[in-house]
Amino acid sequence: MKRALLCSAFAALLTGCGLCPSPPSAATGTAARYPITDVATAPATPVRNQAKSGTCWAFGGVSLIESEAIRTRRCTLDLSEMWVVRHAYFEKAVKYVRTRGRVAFDQGGEIQDVLWLVDRYGIVPQSLYEGGAADGTYDHASLAKAIRRLAKRIVDKKLYEKEHWQRMIDEELDRRLGARPDRFVIDGVAYTPFSYADSIGFRRDDYVALTSFTHHPFFERFVLEIPDNWAAHATLNIPLDSLMRLLDSALAAGYTAAWDADVSERGFGRRAGIALLPQQEGRITLPAPEIVVDQPLRQRMFDTQATTDDHVMHIVGTAVDSLGNSYYKVKNSWGERAGRHGYWYASPAYVAGKTIELVLPRAALGVDPGDDAFRIER
């Protein structure tokens, strides 16, 4: 199931992709040959580009916070993803030392990392923390290796016996990503990272993480068994039909959702901007009949690792094609030249089958009071 989707209209534009992948290298114009029309789109900030960094989780999570600020405060923001990433590297390095290297240490992360780190460290505007990339591009291959190497040296040489070992990590991150602003002024108002987070209405408890798997009881939280969940965040487990119904209700009410998903499927067109679960093999002409996803199939794909934790994006609306087939409008972090001006359109079957986790505003749980899962959360 990990082969590239080939469509007669735009076969050359589609490829598979790996963990929190980088954007395609070229633009696509042919994707528009298969028309899809937006039905409803919630306010969202412009598409950004994670470049050569495995930080999709930060871009997707920050985009969700920005959309919530627009919805609740009527303010448009450009928050620093690298502020969040910098503190993730610090926390990973500290955990690496404390566990003597028994923790996943790479560029990947999880949506809930963003909520936790903003709660712990606050947030700043992009203009105040570019994260070592004033030209707007990022390449974290050497950065991740350097911080991991430093953490390993602290363990191997028992530098943790000295009180300053955490400062060593901070200094290396400051050198590579830039010093952190403690105070700053915007429009004549002085802020700290914490007071700025307060000013945009951020509260960690205002968000809820949801998933749907049968190897844990429904209506309980469990720690998702994925490599990027290095911080061991727990997610509420609900039935698949409840998950999809909540997503639909939330979008209809003007909310958005950060989306952790598998994008290595042959039906995920990296440049065509469409995500499907087609029934047939080989060449596909759109619209294509899709696999019917139910709870057992979804579980089987996860258990066999046909569904993997690859990439975080941001679902911001709904759309239809000329035959009335529904799609979710998805904001990506591969820049505006990728997909359809930076957006993808994922079918309900794809979202049902390939979702690892959804994170959305807790207030969205109240839009469908007929479901037990939502009443429990409220």
C-alpha positions as CSV (number, residue, x, y, z in Angstrom):
1,M,0.0,0.0,0.0
2,K,3.0,2.3,-0.1
3,R,3.3,2.8,-3.8
4,A,2.8,6.2,-5.5
5,L,-0.6,7.0,-6.9
6,L,-0.6,7.3,-10.7
7,C,-3.4,9.3,-12.2
8,S,-3.8,9.6,-16.0
9,A,-4.3,13.3,-15.6
10,F,-1.2,14.0,-13.5
11,A,0.8,10.8,-13.0
12,A,4.1,12.6,-13.0
13,L,3.1,14.9,-10.1
14,L,2.5,12.3,-7.4
15,T,5.0,10.6,-5.2
16,G,5.0,8.9,-1.8
17,C,6.7,10.6,1.1
18,G,8.3,9.8,4.4
19,L,8.2,10.8,8.0
20,C,7.2,14.5,8.5
21,P,8.5,15.0,4.9
22,S,10.0,18.0,3.3
23,P,8.1,19.8,0.5
24,P,8.3,18.8,-3.2
25,S,10.9,20.5,-5.2
26,A,8.7,21.7,-8.0
27,A,5.4,23.4,-8.4
28,T,2.3,21.9,-9.9
29,G,-0.3,23.5,-12.1
30,T,-1.9,20.4,-13.5
31,A,-3.7,19.5,-10.3
32,A,-6.3,22.0,-11.3
33,R,-7.4,19.7,-14.1
34,Y,-9.5,17.9,-11.6
35,P,-11.7,20.6,-10.1
36,I,-12.6,20.8,-6.5
37,T,-14.7,23.6,-5.0
38,D,-14.5,24.9,-1.5
39,V,-17.7,24.7,0.5
40,A,-16.6,26.3,3.8
41,T,-13.2,27.5,5.0
42,A,-12.4,28.7,8.4
43,P,-10.0,31.6,8.8
44,A,-6.3,30.5,8.6
45,T,-2.9,32.2,8.4
46,P,-0.9,31.9,5.2
47,V,0.7,28.7,4.2
48,R,4.3,28.4,5.4
49,N,7.2,26.2,4.5
50,Q,9.0,23.9,6.9
51,A,11.7,23.4,4.2
52,K,14.3,20.8,5.0
53,S,13.2,20.3,8.6
54,G,11.1,17.5,10.2
55,T,9.0,20.0,12.1
56,C,5.6,19.6,10.5
57,W,4.2,19.0,14.0
58,A,5.2,22.5,15.0
59,F,3.8,24.1,11.9
60,G,0.5,22.2,12.1
61,G,0.1,22.9,15.8
62,V,1.0,26.5,15.6
63,S,-1.4,27.0,12.7
64,L,-4.2,25.6,14.8
65,I,-3.4,28.1,17.6
66,E,-3.3,30.9,15.1
67,S,-6.7,30.0,13.7
68,E,-8.1,29.9,17.2
69,A,-6.8,33.4,17.8
70,I,-8.5,34.6,14.7
71,R,-11.7,32.9,15.7
72,T,-11.8,34.1,19.3
73,R,-9.8,37.3,19.3
74,R,-10.2,38.5,15.7
75,C,-6.5,39.0,15.5
76,T,-4.2,37.7,12.7
77,L,-0.8,36.3,13.9
78,D,2.4,35.0,12.7
79,L,3.8,32.9,15.5
80,S,7.2,31.4,15.7
81,E,7.3,27.7,15.0
82,M,11.0,27.6,15.7
83,W,10.4,29.0,19.2
84,V,8.4,25.8,19.9
85,V,11.0,23.6,18.1
86,R,13.9,25.1,20.1
87,H,12.2,24.2,23.4
88,A,11.4,20.7,22.1
89,Y,15.1,20.1,21.4
90,F,15.9,21.3,24.9
91,E,13.3,19.0,26.5
92,K,14.4,16.0,24.4
93,A,18.0,16.6,25.3
94,V,17.1,16.8,29.0
95,K,15.1,13.6,28.8
96,Y,17.9,11.9,26.9
97,V,20.2,12.7,29.8
98,R,17.8,11.7,32.5
99,T,17.0,8.4,30.8
100,R,20.6,7.7,29.8
101,G,19.7,7.8,26.1
102,R,16.4,5.8,26.3
103,V,14.3,8.3,24.3
104,A,13.6,8.9,20.7
105,F,15.7,11.9,19.6
106,D,15.2,13.2,16.1
107,Q,13.3,16.1,14.5
108,G,9.9,14.6,14.8
109,G,7.2,15.4,17.3
110,E,3.5,15.4,18.0
111,I,0.7,18.0,17.9
112,Q,0.3,17.9,21.7
113,D,4.0,18.9,22.0
114,V,3.0,22.3,20.7
115,L,0.3,22.8,23.3
116,W,2.6,21.6,26.1
117,L,5.6,23.7,25.1
118,V,3.6,26.9,24.6
119,D,2.1,26.3,28.0
120,R,5.5,25.8,29.5
121,Y,7.5,28.4,27.6
122,G,5.0,30.9,26.2
123,I,5.2,32.0,22.5
124,V,6.6,34.9,20.5
125,P,5.9,36.3,17.0
126,Q,7.9,35.0,14.1
127,S,9.6,38.3,13.6
128,L,11.2,38.1,17.0
129,Y,12.5,34.5,16.7
130,E,13.4,33.3,13.2
131,G,15.2,30.3,14.6
132,G,18.5,30.7,12.8
133,A,16.9,31.2,9.3
134,A,16.5,34.8,8.5
135,D,15.9,33.8,4.8
136,G,12.8,31.8,5.9
137,T,14.3,28.3,5.2
138,Y,15.2,25.6,7.6
139,D,17.6,22.6,7.5
140,H,17.7,20.7,10.8
141,A,19.6,17.6,9.8
142,S,22.9,18.8,11.3
143,L,21.0,20.6,14.2
144,A,19.3,17.5,15.5
145,K,22.6,15.5,15.3
146,A,24.5,18.2,17.1
147,I,22.1,18.4,20.0
148,R,21.8,14.6,20.3
149,R,25.6,14.4,20.2
150,L,25.9,17.0,23.0
151,A,23.3,15.1,25.1
152,K,25.2,11.8,24.6
153,R,28.5,13.5,25.6
154,I,26.8,14.7,28.8
155,V,25.8,11.1,29.5
156,D,29.0,9.4,28.5
157,K,31.3,11.8,30.4
158,K,28.9,12.1,33.4
159,L,28.7,15.8,33.0
160,Y,25.2,15.6,34.6
161,E,27.1,15.5,37.9
162,K,27.8,19.2,37.3
163,E,25.0,21.7,38.0
164,H,25.5,23.5,34.7
165,W,24.8,20.7,32.3
166,Q,21.3,22.0,31.3
167,R,22.9,25.4,30.6
168,M,25.3,23.7,28.2
169,I,22.3,22.6,26.1
170,D,20.7,26.0,26.3
171,E,23.9,27.7,25.1
172,E,24.2,25.3,22.1
173,L,20.6,25.9,21.1
174,D,21.1,29.7,21.4
175,R,24.2,29.5,19.3
176,R,22.4,27.6,16.5
177,L,18.9,29.0,16.7
178,G,19.4,32.4,18.3
179,A,19.0,33.8,21.7
180,R,15.5,33.9,23.2
181,P,13.8,37.3,23.8
182,D,12.7,37.6,27.4
183,R,10.7,40.8,26.9
184,F,9.5,42.6,23.8
185,V,7.2,45.4,22.8
186,I,4.4,45.2,20.3
187,D,2.3,48.3,19.4
188,G,3.5,50.0,22.6
189,V,2.7,47.1,24.9
190,A,5.4,45.2,26.7
191,Y,5.2,41.4,26.8
192,T,7.0,38.3,28.0
193,P,6.5,35.1,26.0
194,F,4.0,34.0,28.7
195,S,2.0,37.3,28.7
196,Y,1.9,37.2,24.9
197,A,0.5,33.7,24.9
198,D,-2.2,35.0,27.4
199,S,-2.9,38.0,25.1
200,I,-3.8,35.8,22.2
201,G,-6.1,33.7,24.3
202,F,-4.0,30.5,24.5
203,R,-4.8,28.0,27.2
204,R,-3.6,24.4,26.9
205,D,-6.8,23.1,28.4
206,D,-8.8,24.6,25.7
207,Y,-7.8,21.8,23.3
208,V,-8.5,18.1,23.2
209,A,-6.7,15.3,21.4
210,L,-8.8,12.5,19.9
211,T,-8.1,9.2,18.2
212,S,-9.8,5.9,17.4
213,F,-8.3,2.5,17.9
214,T,-9.7,-0.8,19.4
215,H,-6.5,-2.0,21.2
216,H,-7.5,0.4,24.0
217,P,-10.9,1.0,25.6
218,F,-13.1,3.7,24.1
219,F,-13.8,6.8,26.2
220,E,-10.5,6.5,27.9
221,R,-7.1,8.1,27.3
222,F,-4.0,6.2,26.3
223,V,-0.5,7.1,25.2
224,L,-0.3,6.6,21.4
225,E,2.4,4.0,20.5
226,I,4.2,6.0,17.9
227,P,7.9,6.9,17.8
228,D,7.3,10.7,17.7
229,N,5.3,10.6,20.9
230,W,8.5,11.0,22.9
231,A,6.8,13.1,25.6
232,A,4.1,10.4,26.2
233,H,1.1,12.5,25.7
234,A,-2.3,10.8,26.2
235,T,-5.1,10.9,23.7
236,L,-8.8,10.3,24.2
237,N,-10.0,7.2,22.3
238,I,-13.5,7.3,20.8
239,P,-15.3,5.2,18.1
240,L,-14.5,6.0,14.5
241,D,-18.0,7.2,13.6
242,S,-17.9,9.5,16.6
243,L,-14.5,10.9,15.5
244,M,-15.7,11.6,12.0
245,R,-19.0,13.1,13.1
246,L,-17.2,15.4,15.6
247,L,-14.8,16.6,12.9
248,D,-17.7,17.3,10.5
249,S,-19.7,19.2,13.2
250,A,-16.6,21.2,14.3
251,L,-15.8,22.3,10.8
252,A,-19.4,23.2,10.1
253,A,-19.4,25.4,13.2
254,G,-16.2,27.2,12.1
255,Y,-13.6,25.3,14.1
256,T,-10.4,23.7,12.7
257,A,-8.4,20.7,13.6
258,A,-4.7,19.8,13.6
259,W,-4.3,16.5,11.8
260,D,-1.6,13.8,12.4
261,A,-1.8,11.4,9.5
262,D,-0.1,8.8,7.3
263,V,1.0,10.4,4.0
264,S,3.0,7.6,2.6
265,E,0.0,6.0,1.0
266,R,-0.1,5.7,-2.8
267,G,-3.2,7.8,-2.8
268,F,-1.5,10.8,-1.2
269,G,-0.5,13.1,-4.1
270,R,2.4,15.2,-2.9
271,R,2.1,17.6,-5.7
272,A,-1.5,17.0,-7.0
273,G,-3.0,18.1,-3.7
274,I,-5.4,15.2,-3.3
275,A,-5.5,12.3,-0.8
276,L,-7.6,9.2,-1.6
277,L,-7.8,5.5,-0.7
278,P,-8.5,4.1,-4.2
279,Q,-9.7,0.6,-4.6
280,Q,-7.8,-0.3,-7.8
281,E,-4.1,-0.7,-8.3
282,G,-2.0,1.1,-10.9
283,R,-3.2,4.0,-12.9
284,I,-6.3,5.8,-11.5
285,T,-8.6,8.2,-13.3
286,L,-10.3,10.6,-10.9
287,P,-12.9,10.4,-9.5
288,A,-11.8,6.9,-8.3
289,P,-13.9,4.4,-6.3
290,E,-12.5,4.3,-2.7
291,I,-12.0,1.7,0.0
292,V,-14.8,1.6,2.6
293,V,-13.1,2.2,5.9
294,D,-14.6,0.8,9.1
295,Q,-13.2,0.3,12.6
296,P,-11.7,-3.2,12.0
297,L,-10.0,-2.1,8.8
298,R,-8.6,1.0,10.4
299,Q,-7.2,-1.0,13.3
300,R,-5.7,-3.6,10.9
301,M,-3.9,-0.9,9.0
302,F,-2.4,0.5,12.2
303,D,-1.5,-2.9,13.6
304,T,0.3,-4.0,10.4
305,Q,1.9,-0.5,10.1
306,A,0.2,0.1,6.8
307,T,-0.8,3.3,8.6
308,T,2.2,5.1,10.1
309,D,2.8,8.4,11.8
310,D,4.2,10.6,9.0
311,H,3.0,14.1,8.9
312,V,1.0,16.8,10.7
313,M,-1.2,19.2,8.8
314,H,-4.2,21.5,9.6
315,I,-7.8,20.8,8.5
316,V,-9.5,24.1,7.9
317,G,-12.6,23.4,5.8
318,T,-14.7,21.3,3.4
319,A,-15.0,21.0,-0.3
320,V,-16.7,19.0,-3.1
321,D,-15.9,17.9,-6.6
322,S,-18.2,18.1,-9.6
323,L,-19.9,14.8,-8.7
324,G,-20.7,15.9,-5.2
325,N,-17.9,13.8,-3.5
326,S,-16.8,15.4,-0.3
327,Y,-13.3,16.4,0.8
328,Y,-11.6,18.0,3.7
329,K,-9.5,21.1,2.9
330,V,-6.1,20.7,4.5
331,K,-3.4,23.4,5.0
332,N,0.1,21.9,4.6
333,S,3.5,23.3,5.5
334,W,5.3,22.7,2.2
335,G,4.9,26.2,0.9
336,E,2.5,27.7,-1.6
337,R,4.1,26.1,-4.6
338,A,3.2,22.6,-3.4
339,G,-0.2,20.9,-3.9
340,R,-3.0,23.4,-4.7
341,H,-1.4,26.6,-3.5
342,G,-0.2,24.9,-0.4
343,Y,-3.5,23.1,0.3
344,W,-4.6,19.4,-0.1
345,Y,-8.0,17.9,-0.4
346,A,-8.4,14.6,1.6
347,S,-11.4,12.3,1.1
348,P,-13.4,11.2,4.2
349,A,-12.2,7.6,3.5
350,Y,-8.6,8.8,3.7
351,V,-9.1,10.8,6.9
352,A,-11.1,7.9,8.5
353,G,-8.4,5.3,7.6
354,K,-5.2,7.3,8.0
355,T,-5.7,9.6,10.9
356,I,-3.3,9.0,13.8
357,E,-4.7,11.9,15.9
358,L,-6.9,15.0,15.7
359,V,-6.4,18.0,18.0
360,L,-9.1,20.6,18.1
361,P,-10.7,23.2,20.4
362,R,-12.5,21.7,23.3
363,A,-15.4,24.1,22.6
364,A,-16.0,22.1,19.4
365,L,-17.1,19.2,21.6
366,G,-20.3,21.0,22.4
367,V,-21.6,21.3,18.9
368,D,-22.8,17.6,18.8
369,P,-24.4,17.0,22.3
370,G,-25.9,13.7,21.2
371,D,-22.6,11.8,21.5
372,D,-21.5,10.3,24.9
373,A,-17.8,11.0,24.1
374,F,-18.5,14.7,23.8
375,R,-20.6,14.9,27.0
376,I,-17.8,13.1,28.9
377,E,-15.3,15.6,27.8
378,R,-17.5,18.6,28.5
